[in-house]
Structure formats: structure tokens, C-alpha cells
Amino acid sequence: MQHAVRSRAAIRTGLTPVPRPRTPSVASLMDADALRVLHRAARALLDDLPDLTDRLTALLREQEPAYRVAFTKEPTAIWQEVHRSLRHSVASLLDPRGSRDAAHRCTWRIGATRAEQGLPLDALLHAFRLGGSLVWQRLVEETSRTAPEDVRLLVHVAADVWNFVDEHCTLVADAYRQTEWRIGRLRENRARLLAAGLLDGTSRIADLPEAAQALGLPEHGRYVVVAVTGARPTRSDAARAAVAPGARVHWHAGADVDYGIVLADAGDEEGFLEPAAPADGAYAPVHGVRIGIGSAVDGLASVGDARRFADTALEICPQAGGTVRLAEHLPAALVASSPELGGALAERVLGPLLRLEPADREVLLDTLTTWLDCDGSAQRAGERLYCHRNTVLNRLRRCEQLTGRSLARPADVVEISLALTARRVLRD
């Protein structure tokens, strides 16, 4: 109200009012004094920076085992790193804006470097907090020595000092994690390339030790490759369920086929595969997922051969789904390995049968296949086909007449069996 009266009076007299000078608050004066005390102590710390560095490195050796080990390998490099970090930290107390970017770059480099060298992040953060504690302690010591009455003023800048420490702890942790993620991706990509080389059979002998380390598998061991194809994610789930828990395996995902490089136990090359089974113990195949298990090979250098074996087993696996072990289907594997010869064999042996009317042809081929599956028993074959054994025998005699081969002659039986396998595999 009084101000309004004075303003109206000034208008009437034609005079411009002069604002009253502001009196600095007690708080702002105290902050200015606190900064003066902080800067004085900080300049003293900069002048005695080597001693401050020695004190911090001694604390690291004493309190942080990871740094104790690091000092035995590179004492000079760590001392210089600590010295640079302290210099930027103390300089930031004197000129926060002008020193901020340089201090951030220094902290980021430290986080990235220590991540590359494998120093634990907890140890790195402990080192930064130790450094912050030591700087604060030395600020108090220096002020107590030169102006004891000003120590109380440091309380007003304590929050700024510790905020700086927290900021750089966050920054060094971010740098560490980003570098760790980048290194992990590079390591994964390298492992993928090494696994692909093993499976393709293009690995160099010189790369085998690195491949063994990257994949976590011994260079010299007995290996089996498992090939799995089908729709994702069903394919991945079925593949992992096919390998026994605890088995050492490296999975290599592909666009159409996933491959598992499995370390097989000596003398138990099939023990690694324990598929999930229902109560009756029979493997329950996942519809549309096909699993091929190759024969065992010696050493990572031969994994390319094991992959080709697995591909062959996968090729003869039924399209509807299931699991095929190559060792249990070698005749079919021979046919699949040479489809031209397999086709020629099927035509030569079964040609007359194949040219019958479809209904007649399928009855005779089904009877012949079932009789062979029943180890030559017409009685058991009849039970499976829901017909009398004499009907089975009549159909078999007709097969003999058409093919010109005798089911009583072992050599002819082998030819017929291979021809039937060739027809099934090539038709699938």
C-alpha cells in the first residue's frame, strides 16, 4: 500500500522512483563462503594430486581383492587411471561446467576399459565410492589445517560433492554394461561363425582350440550331431527335449534346420538322447517336427561329417514327424545317399508291381512290407493286415511271379527289402 502511495506521488511530481537495493540473504552469503572454502581446499588437492593418488591406490589394494590382482598385472596403468580420474574429479569442484565433459569422458573410458578386461562391476563401483570418500576426507583435512573455523561451511557443499560421486558411479556403470553387452554380442557372433564352420566342415585346424573354448566343448571328444526341422517354436522345444538333461550340447539355429553338436560319452554314444516319453516309455513325436540323429565321430574336426550323417537321417525321417537314428536305418540311409541308384533299384526289382492298378499295387506292396516287418511270418502279417495267413501267402506268391524273385532266396529278399525302402524314402 505504501509502495502504491509512493508511486502515485512520484507520478504527480514527475520524478522516476529509484528501486531500493536488495540485501543479500544470510543463506546466499553462506553458500558463497562455502564455495570459497571448497575451492581453496580443492586447489590444494590438485597441487598434491600424486599423494592423493597414492592414498587411493593403497586403499584399493587393501580393500578390493579384484584391484589387488589387477595391480600385480598392470600397476603403472592403474595408477595413471586413478590419477586421471582424481584430477578430473577435483577440477570439477573448481569449474563444474567447464570440466564436466572431460570428466564424463574419463569416467566412460574407465568403465569401458575395465569391462573389456573383465574387472567385476562391483569392484569398479567400490573404487569410485572410495575415491569420493577420500576426496571429501582430504577436503575436510585441508580446511581443518589451514582454516579450522571454516570446516563447518563445507556442510553446505557436501550434497554437491556426493551428487557428483553418484553421477559418475551411474555413468561408469552404464559404460561398463554397454561395453559388456557389445562384447557379449561379438562373442556370440564369433561362436556362431565357429559353429557354422564346424558344421560345414570348413574350419581350419588352427581355429579348433578357439572353437572348443567358445562352444564350451573339448577339442578331442566323441561327437554326434542332431538335426531338427519343423515349425518354430515347436522345433526348438522338441530339439531341447530330445537331448538328456546335463548333456553338453551347443545348438546352432538355422533358417530351416537347427543343429545340436552333442558331446557323446565314451562307450555310450546313444545315452545323450533321452526324449521325453509317456508312461509306456515310447517316444511321442511332435507332429511336423523331424529329428535326425547322425553317427558318432571323433573330435571337433569331424563335426562336418557328423552333420552330413544327421542330414541323411533327417532326410529319411517321415514327413509327418518323428525321430530317426542313422545307425538304425542304414539301408534307408544308403538309398537316400544315392537317390538315382535307389530309384533304379526300385524300378528294376518292383517295376512290374509298380505298374499295376493303384488299388492292386498298394495291397501287394503293403503285404510284402508287412511280411518283412514280421520277420517272414505269414500268421503275424495276417493279424496285422486283418486277413487269413493263406491270403498273405497267395499275395506273396503273386509278388514272386511278378518280380521274378523268390522270397525263399536270401539274396532276393535283400534286393526286395532295399527296393521297398528306396520306394518309401524317395516317395517321402
C-alpha positions in Angstrom: 0.0 0.0 0.0 2.8 2.4 1.0 4.6 1.5 -2.3 1.5 2.4 -4.3 1.2 5.7 -2.5 4.9 6.5 -3.2 4.4 5.6 -6.9 1.4 7.9 -7.3 3.3 10.7 -5.6 6.2 10.2 -8.0 3.8 10.5 -10.9 2.4 13.7 -9.6 5.9 15.3 -9.1 7.3 13.9 -12.4 10.1 12.0 -10.7 11.2 8.4 -11.5 11.3 6.2 -8.4 14.6 4.6 -7.6 14.4 0.9 -6.6 15.8 0.0 -3.2 18.9 -2.1 -3.2 18.4 -5.8 -2.2 20.3 -7.0 0.8 21.9 -10.5 0.2 20.3 -13.2 2.3 22.3 -14.9 5.0 21.9 -18.2 3.1 23.4 -16.8 -0.1 26.3 -15.3 1.7 26.9 -18.6 3.5 26.9 -20.5 0.1 29.4 -18.1 -1.4 31.7 -18.6 1.6 31.3 -22.3 1.4 32.3 -22.3 -2.3 35.3 -20.1 -1.4 36.4 -22.7 1.2 35.7 -25.6 -1.2 37.8 -24.0 -4.0 40.7 -23.2 -1.7 40.8 -26.8 -0.4 40.3 -28.2 -4.0 43.3 -26.2 -5.3 45.4 -27.6 -2.6 44.3 -31.2 -3.5 45.3 -30.5 -7.2 48.7 -29.4 -6.1 49.2 -32.6 -4.1 47.5 -34.9 -6.6 50.2 -37.6 -6.7 50.0 -38.1 -3.0 46.2 -38.3 -3.2 46.6 -40.9 -6.0 49.0 -43.0 -3.8 46.5 -42.9 -0.9 43.6 -44.1 -3.1 45.6 -46.9 -4.8 46.7 -48.1 -1.4 43.1 -48.2 -0.3 42.2 -50.2 -3.4 44.9 -52.7 -2.7 43.8 -53.1 0.9 40.0 -53.2 0.5 39.3 -54.5 -3.1 40.6 -58.0 -4.0 39.9 -57.5 -7.7 42.1 -54.4 -7.8 44.8 -56.2 -5.8 45.0 -58.8 -8.6 44.9 -56.1 -11.3 47.8 -54.2 -9.6 50.0 -57.3 -9.9 49.5 -57.2 -13.7 49.5 -53.5 -14.6 50.4 -51.3 -11.6 51.5 -48.3 -13.6 48.4 -48.3 -15.9 46.1 -48.4 -12.9 48.0 -45.6 -11.0 47.7 -43.4 -14.1 44.0 -44.2 -14.5 43.3 -43.3 -10.8 45.4 -40.1 -11.2 43.4 -39.0 -14.3 40.1 -39.7 -12.6 41.0 -37.8 -9.5 42.3 -34.9 -11.5 39.0 -34.6 -13.4 37.0 -35.0 -10.2 38.8 -32.3 -8.3 38.9 -30.0 -11.3 35.1 -30.4 -11.5 34.8 -29.0 -7.9 36.5 -25.8 -9.2 34.8 -25.5 -12.5 31.7 -27.8 -12.8 30.6 -26.6 -16.2 34.0 -26.3 -17.9 35.2 -29.7 -16.6 32.0 -31.7 -16.9 32.5 -33.1 -20.4 36.2 -34.1 -19.9 35.3 -35.7 -16.5 32.5 -37.7 -18.2 34.7 -38.9 -21.0 37.4 -40.0 -18.5 34.8 -42.0 -16.4 33.3 -43.5 -19.5 36.7 -44.7 -20.8 37.4 -46.3 -17.4 34.1 -48.2 -17.4 34.6 -49.4 -20.9 38.2 -50.4 -20.4 37.5 -52.3 -17.1 34.6 -54.2 -18.8 36.9 -55.3 -21.6 39.4 -56.5 -19.1 36.8 -58.4 -17.0 37.1 -56.4 -13.8 33.9 -57.0 -11.8 31.4 -54.1 -11.9 31.0 -54.2 -8.1 34.8 -53.7 -7.7 34.7 -50.7 -10.1 31.8 -49.0 -8.3 33.6 -49.6 -5.0 36.7 -47.9 -6.3 34.7 -44.8 -7.4 33.0 -44.6 -4.0 36.3 -45.0 -2.2 37.6 -42.2 -4.4 34.7 -39.9 -3.5 35.2 -40.6 0.2 38.9 -39.9 0.0 38.4 -36.6 -1.8 35.8 -35.5 0.8 38.1 -36.6 3.6 41.1 -34.6 2.1 38.9 -31.5 1.7 38.0 -31.6 5.3 41.6 -32.3 6.4 43.0 -29.4 4.3 40.4 -27.0 5.6 41.0 -28.1 9.2 44.7 -27.5 8.7 44.5 -24.0 7.1 41.3 -22.6 8.5 39.6 -24.7 11.2 36.9 -22.2 11.6 35.7 -22.8 8.0 35.2 -26.5 8.3 31.5 -26.0 9.2 31.0 -24.3 5.9 31.8 -27.4 3.9 28.5 -28.9 5.1 26.8 -26.6 2.6 28.6 -28.2 -0.4 28.6 -31.8 0.8 25.5 -32.6 -1.2 27.1 -31.3 -4.4 30.2 -33.4 -3.8 28.2 -36.6 -3.2 25.9 -35.9 -6.1 29.0 -35.7 -8.3 30.1 -39.1 -7.0 26.7 -40.7 -7.6 26.5 -39.2 -11.1 29.9 -40.8 -12.1 29.0 -44.1 -10.4 25.9 -44.2 -12.7 28.0 -43.2 -15.7 30.7 -45.8 -15.2 28.1 -48.5 -14.7 26.4 -47.5 -17.9 29.7 -47.6 -19.8 30.5 -51.0 -18.3 27.2 -52.6 -19.1 27.1 -51.2 -22.7 30.6 -52.5 -23.3 29.8 -55.8 -21.7 26.7 -56.1 -24.0 28.8 -55.3 -27.0 31.4 -57.8 -26.1 28.8 -60.4 -25.5 27.3 -59.8 -28.9 30.7 -60.1 -30.5 31.4 -63.3 -28.6 28.0 -64.8 -29.6 28.6 -63.9 -33.3 32.1 -65.3 -33.2 30.8 -68.5 -31.6 28.1 -68.7 -34.3 30.7 -68.4 -37.0 32.9 -71.0 -35.4 30.0 -73.5 -35.0 28.9 -72.9 -38.6 32.5 -73.6 -39.8 32.5 -76.9 -37.8 29.1 -78.0 -39.2 30.1 -77.0 -42.8 33.4 -78.8 -42.5 35.3 -75.6 -43.4 37.0 -74.9 -40.1 40.8 -74.6 -40.1 42.8 -76.8 -37.8 44.2 -73.6 -36.2 40.6 -72.5 -35.3 39.7 -75.7 -33.4 41.1 -74.6 -29.9 39.2 -71.3 -30.2 36.1 -73.1 -31.3 36.4 -75.5 -28.3 36.6 -72.6 -25.9 33.8 -70.6 -27.5 31.4 -73.5 -27.6 32.4 -75.0 -24.2 33.3 -78.3 -25.8 36.5 -80.3 -25.7 38.5 -80.3 -28.9 39.1 -84.1 -28.6 35.9 -86.0 -27.9 33.2 -88.2 -29.4 30.5 -86.1 -31.1 27.1 -86.7 -32.5 25.1 -84.1 -34.4 21.3 -83.8 -34.1 19.3 -82.2 -36.9 15.9 -80.8 -36.2 13.4 -79.3 -38.6 9.8 -78.1 -38.3 7.8 -75.1 -37.3 9.1 -72.7 -34.6 8.9 -72.6 -31.7 7.8 -76.3 -31.7 11.1 -77.2 -33.4 13.2 -75.6 -30.6 11.2 -77.1 -27.8 11.4 -80.6 -29.4 15.1 -80.3 -30.0 15.9 -79.5 -26.4 13.6 -82.1 -25.1 15.4 -84.7 -27.3 18.7 -84.3 -25.5 19.1 -85.6 -22.0 19.4 -83.1 -19.2 23.0 -82.4 -18.3 24.3 -83.4 -21.8 26.9 -81.0 -23.2 25.4 -79.6 -26.4 25.8 -76.4 -28.5 22.7 -75.5 -30.5 23.2 -73.7 -33.8 19.9 -72.3 -35.1 19.3 -72.2 -38.9 16.6 -70.9 -41.2 15.2 -74.4 -41.9 17.2 -76.8 -39.7 18.6 -76.5 -36.1 21.8 -78.5 -35.4 22.9 -79.7 -32.0 26.6 -80.6 -31.6 26.4 -83.1 -28.7 29.3 -84.5 -26.7 28.7 -88.2 -26.5 30.0 -90.3 -23.6 32.7 -92.8 -24.5 31.1 -96.2 -25.0 27.6 -94.7 -24.7 27.1 -92.8 -28.0 23.3 -93.0 -27.7 23.0 -92.2 -24.0 22.8 -88.5 -24.6 19.4 -88.9 -26.2 16.6 -89.4 -23.7 13.5 -88.0 -25.3 10.5 -87.1 -23.1 8.4 -90.3 -23.0 4.8 -91.1 -21.9 4.1 -93.8 -19.3 4.7 -96.6 -21.7 8.2 -95.4 -22.5 7.6 -94.8 -26.2 8.8 -91.6 -27.7 5.9 -89.3 -28.5 6.8 -87.4 -31.7 5.6 -83.8 -32.2 3.6 -83.5 -35.3 5.6 -82.0 -38.1 8.9 -82.0 -36.2 11.5 -84.3 -37.7 14.7 -85.2 -35.8 17.7 -86.8 -37.4 20.5 -88.3 -35.3 23.7 -89.0 -37.1 26.5 -91.4 -36.3 29.3 -90.5 -33.9 32.6 -89.0 -35.0 35.9 -88.3 -33.2 36.9 -84.7 -32.5 35.5 -81.3 -33.4 37.4 -81.5 -36.7 35.0 -84.2 -37.8 31.8 -82.5 -36.9 31.2 -81.7 -40.5 30.9 -85.4 -41.2 28.6 -85.8 -38.2 26.4 -83.1 -39.6 26.1 -84.9 -43.0 25.1 -88.1 -41.2 22.4 -86.1 -39.3 21.2 -84.6 -42.6 20.9 -88.1 -44.1 18.9 -89.3 -41.0 16.7 -86.3 -41.3 16.1 -87.0 -45.0 14.7 -90.5 -44.3 12.6 -89.2 -41.4 8.8 -89.4 -42.1 7.3 -86.1 -43.2 4.6 -86.4 -40.5 7.3 -86.2 -37.8 9.4 -88.5 -35.7 13.0 -89.3 -34.8 15.4 -91.4 -36.9 18.8 -92.6 -35.7 21.0 -93.2 -38.7 22.6 -96.3 -37.1 19.2 -98.0 -37.0 18.3 -97.2 -40.6 21.5 -97.8 -42.6 19.8 -99.4 -45.7 17.5 -96.4 -46.0 20.5 -94.1 -45.5 22.3 -95.8 -48.3 19.3 -95.3 -50.6 19.0 -91.6 -49.5 22.7 -91.0 -50.1 22.3 -92.1 -53.8 18.7 -91.4 -54.9 19.5 -92.2 -58.5 20.7 -95.7 -57.7 17.8 -96.1 -55.3 15.3 -95.2 -57.9 16.9 -97.6 -60.4 16.9 -100.4 -57.9 13.2 -99.9 -57.1 12.3 -99.9 -60.8 14.4 -103.0 -61.5 13.0 -105.1 -58.7 9.5 -103.7 -58.2 8.8 -102.4 -61.7 6.0 -105.0 -62.6 4.3 -104.4 -59.3 4.5 -100.6 -59.6 2.7 -100.7 -63.0 -0.4 -102.5 -61.6 -3.6 -100.7 -60.9 -3.2 -98.5 -57.8 -5.5 -100.5 -55.5 -3.9 -103.8 -56.6 -0.4 -102.4 -56.4 -0.9 -101.0 -52.8 -2.3 -104.2 -51.5 0.6 -106.3 -52.8 3.3 -103.8 -51.6 1.7 -103.4 -48.2 1.5 -107.2 -47.8 5.2 -107.6 -48.8 6.3 -104.8 -46.5 4.3 -106.2 -43.5 5.6 -109.7 -44.1 9.2 -108.5 -44.0 8.4 -106.4 -40.8 7.1 -109.6 -39.2 10.3 -111.5 -40.0 8.7 -113.6 -42.6 5.7 -114.8 -40.5 2.6 -115.1 -42.6 0.5 -115.6 -39.5 1.6 -112.4 -37.8 1.4 -110.5 -41.1 -2.2 -111.7 -41.5 -3.1 -110.5 -38.0 -1.7 -107.0 -38.8 -3.5 -106.9 -42.2 -6.8 -108.4 -40.8 -6.8 -111.3 -43.2 -6.1 -115.1 -43.2 -2.5 -116.3 -43.4 -3.4 -118.1 -46.6 -4.4 -114.8 -48.2 -1.0 -113.4 -47.2 0.7 -116.4 -48.8 -1.3 -116.1 -52.0 -0.4 -112.4 -52.3 3.3 -113.2 -51.7 3.3 -115.9 -54.4 1.8 -113.3 -56.8 4.6 -110.9 -55.9 7.2 -113.6 -56.7 5.6 -114.2 -60.0 5.6 -110.5 -61.0 9.1 -109.7 -59.8 10.7 -113.0 -60.8 12.3 -113.2 -57.4 11.9 -115.9 -54.7 11.2 -115.0 -51.1 13.0 -118.2 -50.1 16.3 -116.9 -51.5 18.2 -114.6 -49.1 19.8 -112.5 -51.9 16.4 -111.9 -53.5 14.9 -110.9 -50.1 17.7 -108.4 -49.6 17.0 -106.8 -53.0 13.3 -106.7 -52.4 13.8 -105.1 -49.0 16.1 -102.4 -50.3 13.8 -101.7 -53.2 10.9 -101.2 -50.9 13.0 -98.9 -48.7 14.1 -97.0 -51.8 10.5 -96.5 -52.9 9.4 -95.3 -49.4 12.3 -93.0 -48.9 12.2 -91.5 -52.3 8.4 -91.1 -52.3 8.5 -89.3 -48.9 
